[in-house]
Amino acid sequence: MIEALRSVSGVSGNSPTNGDDAAAPQIFDQQGEAAGLSIAIQRLITERDHYKNQAATQERDIIRLRALNDELRHQNKHVALVRDHYMRVSIELVTQLKHVDQVLKDVAKKTYGVAAEFGGDDAGLVALARRLSPNSGQPQQASS
């Protein structure tokens, strides 16, 4: 581990140990090595703190995103319920309109004999047009 810290700090473990002058460089090398190790340790602590802060930020983001995800799921369920309700209402409306169309066709057939005369799906529209016309289906009299 110390060798790894030495390599990070750039301090070499080679120090001269022979001779009388060897004590002074050895003390200097030990102080330099200690300073290098101190710098390396500070760098590691700074990196650790950075990663802790980054992890805390990511944890807060995950919590926020989970809350948003839950809210979106709730909104999706609500929208699906509203969609289903409107689909049921629209189906009911179409069914009722078909029933009204059939009733109009039957009334027109009984009253005017339109179905025999025109036939097809337009018979109900023709009957409704005759019923709502100002002369109520009676031929117009020529005015002199």
Long-range contacts (C-beta under 8 A, 24 or more apart in sequence): 2-37, 5-36, 5-37, 5-40, 5-41, 6-33, 6-36, 6-37, 8-40, 8-43, 9-33, 9-36, 9-37, 9-39, 9-40, 10-36, 11-36, 11-37, 104-128, 112-137
